[in-house]
């Protein structure tokens, strides 16, 4: 019964890739993502979508939506559900130090971050993955990439990480999250190693009326998790959706 509008972020999916190396996850500034999202709202969502509007977003996308909500107060959304939002990264101090050491003054920002590189099927090992404990759903991604290699994405660039830290600093600055004025749910994966879930608790405490849900045993991609863990997510989602009328 929902009308669904989805966006592939610039540099991901079938959207344009900013560098000649298709596999590099790169952006010049997270303000570019924010501008793309605003354009998506103005050109697609606002003219076409039925109301009310519920934002459902994940990881980096959840970061961008949270930034939009903080900068606008909420409009045009009535509520938002953010899954594993990128509000902070594990080992932040170490990664920041590496970024500055590897690319002083941004001179190597278009290079892959250390220990990353182009997409390779050899690196797709379920036993060591950080996104899901459901092998069947993990293999969905392999089949998508085989069906359309344009979907593939390798590691982030040094510049992407530099801009990610700048944007997270902006989002988490005093007074920013407090501007959000719509019902907000933040979903944490208790076994997440991709984002720092401790930052979710701090973020929820700063948004009036926000709700925090944590799913035991879940890894970063909650919607790619086992049926039992996904079911916990849908209970929370349905509660929000039902409240919109």
N, C-alpha and C positions, 0 to 999 in steps of 0.2 A: 503493500500500500504506500510505499515511499517513492517519491520522485528523487532520483539520485543523479548528482552532477559530480564528476570526478576530474581531477587535474593531475597531469604528470608535470612535476616541477621542472623548470629549466635545468638541463643537464642530466635528466633522468627519463626513464621510459622512452616514449617516442617523441618527446620534446627535443628541441635543438640542443646540441652539445656545444659548449663555448670554445673548446680547444680542438685542434686537428686530431689529437689522440682521443678517439671516441670514448675510451674507457676511463679517462680521468674525471673524477668527481671534482668540479671546480666552479667557483663563482667569484666575480670581482668584488662583490659586496652583498651582504644579506639584504640590504635595501633593495636590491634588484629582485630578489624573491618577493619581498613585500609589495613592490610595485606590480609585479606579475599577478599576484593574488588580488590586488585591488582592481586591476584591469579585468580579471576573470569575474569578479563580483559585478563590476559595472556593465560589462558587455554581455555576460551570459546569465548570471544568477538573477540579478535584479529584474531584468526585463522578462524572464521566462519562468522562474521557479515559483511554485505555489508556496504560500506561507502557512505556518511559521517555518523559519529556517533553523535547522539544527546542524552545527558543524561537527563532523567526525573526522579526526585527524590523528596522525601517528608520527612519533619520533621527530625528525627534522620538520616535517609538515606541521606537527603539533606546536613546535617552537614558533614557526612563522605565524600560525593562527593565534597563539597566545600573544605574540608581539602585536598583531593586528588588533586584538581585543584590548590590549593595554593602551594602544595609541588612539583607539577610537571610542573606548568605553564598552563596545559590544556590537554596535550596529553593523550590519542589518540582522545579526543573529539573535535568536530568542534564547538559545542555550548552546553549550559546547561540551563535547566529550573528547578529552585528549588522552590518547593511549601512549604510554612510555615517552612523554615529551622530553625533548632535549633541553633541559633547563641547566644541566651541568654534565660534565664527562668525568668518568673515573680517572684518577691519576692526573688531574688537571694541571698541577704545578709542574710535573715532569714533562707533559706534552707541550705546555707553553714554553718551557725552557728549550725543548728541542726545536720548536718552530723558530724561535729567535736565533738559535745557534745555526740551524741549517739554512736559514734564509734571512740574514740580517738586512734590514731596510727593504725587505720584500723582493730581493734580487732573484730568488729562485722559487717564487711563489707558484709557478706553473709546474714544478717538479712534483713527482709522487712523494708523499710522506714516507719516511723511512719505514721499512718492513711492509710496505704495500707495493702494488704494481698493477699491471693490466689484469683483466679478468682471465682466469685459467681454470678449466674444469678440474685440473689436478688439485686445486685448493678447496674443492667442494667436498668436504668430508663431514658427514653427519656427526660422527663421534666427537668432533671438536668444535662444532658450530655453536654460535652464541645466540641464535634467533629462535629456535623451537626445539622441543623434545618430542615432536611428532614427525617421524621419518617420512611418512607418506606425504605430508604437506610440505616437508622440506624438499622433496623431490619434485614437487610442482614447479619450483623455480627452474630446476634443470631443464624440464620439458619446455617451459616457456622460452628459455634462452636458446634451446635447440630449434624451436619452431620459428623464432624470429631473433637473430643475433643482434638486431638493433636495440633490443631491450637490455643487453648486458651492460654492466657497470663494474669497473675495477675499484681501486683504492682512491681515497681523497688526496688532493694536492696539499702541499704545505699552505698555500694561499687559502684554500677552503677552510682549513682548520684555524688559520689566523682570523678570518672573517667570522667563523663560528664563535670563537671566543669573544670577539668584539660585540657580536649580537647578543650572546648570552649575558655579557656584562650589562648591556643596555636593558635587556628584559628584566634582569634581577636587581637593577638599581633601585634604591629607595624611592617609593612613591609610584613605581610603574605598575606592578601587579595590582596594587590597591585601586587602580582606575577601572578594573573590570567590574561591570555592573550587571552581568547576566548570570544565570545559574551555570556553574562549571563543575564538571567531574574530571578528576585526574585519575587515570588507571595506571597502577604500577605493577610491573612484573617482578615478583620477589627475588627471582634468580637472574635479574638483568645485569649483564656485564658491559652493555653498550653505553647506557646512560647511568648517571649517578642518581639512584632512586631516593637517597637521603634528601636531595634537593626538592623532591616532590612534596615531602612533608612540609618543608619550609615555605614552598610556593602556595600550597593550599591554605596555610595559616594566614597568608596575607590577602586572600580574596574573600570578601564577605559572603558567607553562605556556601562556599565551595565544599565539595565532597571528595574525599580521598578513598579509593578502593585499591587493595593490594591482593594479587592472586598468587597464592603459595605455589612454589615450584615452577612458575611460568618464566620463560625466557623472554627476550625483547619483543618478539613478534607475537603478541597475545592472540591475534586473530588467525595466526598460523599454528596455534598450539593444539593440544589434545582436546577432544570434544568436551571433557569434563571442565577443563580450564576455560575454554571458549564459553561454555554455558554460564559460568560465573560472570563473564563480561556481559553477556546478553541480558542477564537479570538486571544489572545496573543500567545498561543502555535502555531497556524497555521501561524502566522506572522513569528515566528522564523523558523519553518520548511520550509516555502516557501523561506526564504532567503538562505537556504543551497543549493538550486538548485536540 
